[in-house]
């Protein structure tokens, strides 16, 4: 129940949803039988301004940055630690089995799988754990991730599939049953790892963050409003909400 409540609330707090609501109210005020021109204009101006701000890299770079700057990617193997496991957190995928697995995986999910495979090459004795439920598809996200990894040369016996977890909280609990308190590499989007690491550590686990999909990889630069800027805003707000929710429910 809490899973669906969280998804419902987060949808209505996304910048694009809020923008459409404001513009919709404004248009309604202008078009109703007895128009309120002043109120309608105010809602439209606020909605348009919000859309500009939330899609401009000038602003959204700093919104996403706090969640991405805490951890650095691991470029070389750490000879002092023998990682037995690499846990690749799930993301979305398309329900279209006529496409190859890599084309079905979401952009963020594909980044995570590729990084997990790269790390498995650095630590050949390690096993990759893929997690993530099916969503609207008959295939789980974990299965799609595993298919991509195997197509990239990871042996089947070096893969574990956890197809039931629906979110990071459930992923951490399922992972704990396998890894316990052993050190392991935790792979996810850079903006997602601050919250993820906290959730895993809360269970007494020992994750080493392995970030990927850096939205601010190239540093700040002036850009006109774009869908990329809006994506940064959505990710920043989503992580802030997710962290708050986890804290309120005692999971952080």
FENDA-V502797 format. One record per residue. N is the residue number from 1. PSI is psi in degrees with one decimal (* if undefined). NEAR is the number of other C-alpha atoms within 8 Angstrom. D_FIRST is the distance of its C-alpha to the first C-alpha in Angstrom with 1 decimal. Layout:
BEGIN
n = {N	N}
psi = {PSI	PSI}
near = {NEAR	NEAR}
d_first = {D_FIRST	D_FIRST}
END
This chain:
BEGIN
n = {1	2	3	4	5	6	7	8	9	10	11	12	13	14	15	16	17	18	19	20	21	22	23	24	25	26	27	28	29	30	31	32	33	34	35	36	37	38	39	40	41	42	43	44	45	46	47	48	49	50	51	52	53	54	55	56	57	58	59	60	61	62	63	64	65	66	67	68	69	70	71	72	73	74	75	76	77	78	79	80	81	82	83	84	85	86	87	88	89	90	91	92	93	94	95	96	97	98	99	100	101	102	103	104	105	106	107	108	109	110	111	112	113	114	115	116	117	118	119	120	121	122	123	124	125	126	127	128	129	130	131	132	133	134	135	136	137	138	139	140	141	142	143	144	145	146	147	148	149	150	151	152	153	154	155	156	157	158	159	160	161	162	163	164	165	166	167	168	169	170	171	172	173	174	175	176	177	178	179	180	181	182	183	184	185	186	187	188	189	190	191	192	193	194	195	196	197	198	199	200	201	202	203	204	205	206	207	208	209	210	211	212	213	214	215	216	217	218	219	220	221	222	223	224	225	226	227	228	229	230	231	232	233	234	235	236	237	238	239	240	241	242	243	244	245	246	247	248	249	250	251	252}
psi = {-47.3	-33.9	-46.8	-34.1	-43.7	-44.7	-40.5	-47.2	-45.0	-34.1	-43.1	-2.9	4.6	144.4	-39.0	-38.8	-45.4	-40.8	-47.0	-37.5	-45.6	-45.1	-38.2	-42.9	-41.8	-45.2	-39.5	-43.3	-31.2	-27.5	-8.1	169.9	-40.3	87.3	142.4	88.8	-41.9	-48.3	-40.1	-44.2	-40.3	-45.1	-40.3	-41.1	-45.3	-43.2	-42.5	-41.4	-40.5	-42.0	-40.1	-47.2	-46.1	-7.2	6.4	126.7	-23.4	-38.5	-43.5	-21.6	-44.1	-19.9	-37.9	-28.3	-44.1	-28.0	-12.2	-16.6	-4.5	-35.4	149.6	150.2	146.9	108.1	-29.9	152.3	147.1	107.8	-14.0	-11.9	135.5	95.1	125.0	-26.2	148.8	118.0	117.0	112.2	146.2	168.1	-168.2	164.3	162.0	146.1	74.1	90.8	4.3	-10.9	152.1	157.2	-40.4	-27.0	-17.8	-26.9	143.4	164.3	-48.9	-42.1	-38.5	-39.7	-43.9	-42.0	-46.2	-42.0	-39.0	-41.4	-41.6	-43.7	-34.2	-29.6	-32.3	-31.8	78.7	-22.5	-5.4	157.5	134.3	128.8	118.9	132.8	156.8	133.9	-175.4	-21.6	-125.0	9.5	161.5	-14.1	139.8	156.7	-34.2	-40.3	-40.6	-44.2	-41.8	-39.5	-41.8	-45.5	-43.1	-34.6	-19.4	8.3	3.1	125.8	146.5	-33.6	-0.8	23.0	136.1	133.9	123.3	95.1	5.3	-34.7	134.5	-19.3	-178.7	-35.3	-47.0	-33.0	-41.4	-39.3	-41.6	-38.2	-37.5	-34.6	-23.7	-46.4	-36.8	-133.2	15.1	147.7	139.8	163.6	128.7	113.6	127.5	176.7	144.1	-39.1	-20.1	-16.7	-31.4	-47.3	-42.0	-47.2	-41.9	-41.3	-41.9	-40.9	-30.7	-28.1	-1.6	15.9	169.3	70.1	143.7	117.3	135.4	83.6	151.4	-178.5	59.8	114.0	-27.8	33.8	-32.8	4.2	176.5	140.1	155.0	129.1	147.9	159.3	138.6	170.4	-29.5	-41.1	-39.7	-36.9	-40.7	-42.8	-44.8	-44.2	-41.8	-45.6	-41.6	-43.3	-37.0	-42.5	-42.6	-41.2	-42.7	-44.1	-45.5	-38.2	-42.8	-32.0	8.7	19.8	-1.6	*}
near = {4	5	7	7	8	8	8	8	8	10	8	8	8	11	12	8	10	11	12	9	8	12	12	8	11	14	10	9	12	11	8	7	4	5	8	8	8	6	9	14	10	9	12	13	8	9	13	10	8	10	11	9	10	12	15	14	13	10	9	15	12	8	11	15	10	8	13	14	8	7	9	8	8	6	4	5	7	6	5	4	5	7	11	9	12	16	14	14	13	11	10	9	10	8	9	7	7	4	7	7	11	8	7	13	15	11	6	9	13	11	11	15	12	9	10	13	12	8	9	14	7	8	10	6	7	11	12	14	12	17	16	17	13	11	8	5	9	7	8	13	17	14	11	14	14	11	9	11	12	10	7	7	6	11	7	6	6	9	12	9	10	12	13	9	12	8	8	10	8	9	13	11	10	10	10	11	7	6	10	9	8	7	11	13	12	14	16	13	13	14	13	11	14	11	10	9	11	9	14	13	10	9	9	8	13	10	11	8	12	12	14	12	10	10	6	10	5	4	5	8	6	6	8	6	11	9	7	7	14	15	9	13	14	10	10	12	10	10	12	8	9	9	10	8	8	11	9	7	7	6	9	9}
d_first = {0.0	3.8	5.4	5.5	6.3	8.7	10.1	10.8	12.4	14.3	15.7	17.4	18.8	20.6	24.4	25.1	22.5	24.0	27.4	27.0	25.7	28.8	31.2	29.8	30.4	33.8	34.9	33.8	36.0	38.9	38.7	38.0	40.9	42.0	41.1	40.3	41.8	41.4	37.7	37.1	39.0	37.2	33.8	35.2	37.0	33.9	31.7	34.5	35.1	31.5	31.5	34.8	33.6	30.4	32.2	35.2	35.7	37.7	34.5	31.7	33.6	33.2	29.6	28.7	31.6	30.2	27.4	30.0	33.0	31.9	32.5	35.2	35.2	37.1	40.1	42.1	41.2	41.2	43.9	42.9	39.6	39.0	35.4	34.2	30.9	29.6	25.8	25.1	21.6	20.2	20.0	20.1	22.6	24.1	23.9	27.7	29.3	32.7	32.5	33.1	30.2	31.3	31.3	27.7	26.3	25.3	27.8	25.8	24.9	28.6	29.7	27.7	29.0	32.6	32.4	31.2	34.1	36.5	35.6	35.9	39.4	40.1	38.9	39.9	39.0	35.3	32.4	29.7	26.1	24.1	20.3	17.8	15.9	17.3	15.4	17.4	20.2	21.4	22.4	20.3	21.0	22.4	24.8	26.0	26.6	28.5	30.6	31.6	32.6	34.7	36.4	37.4	39.0	36.4	37.2	34.6	35.1	34.0	30.5	27.4	24.4	20.8	18.9	15.5	14.1	11.9	12.7	15.5	13.8	13.3	16.8	18.4	17.4	18.6	21.7	22.6	23.1	25.8	27.3	27.1	29.1	31.5	32.1	30.5	30.2	26.8	27.0	25.0	25.9	27.9	25.7	22.6	24.5	24.8	21.1	20.9	23.9	22.6	19.4	21.7	24.3	22.0	21.8	25.6	26.0	29.0	28.1	30.9	29.5	30.7	29.9	30.5	30.0	31.8	31.6	34.4	36.5	39.6	39.5	39.7	41.8	42.3	40.5	40.2	36.7	34.9	31.7	32.0	32.0	28.9	27.1	28.1	26.8	23.4	23.2	24.4	22.0	19.0	20.2	20.9	17.4	15.9	18.5	17.8	14.1	15.0	17.8	15.9	13.5	16.7	16.5	19.7}
END
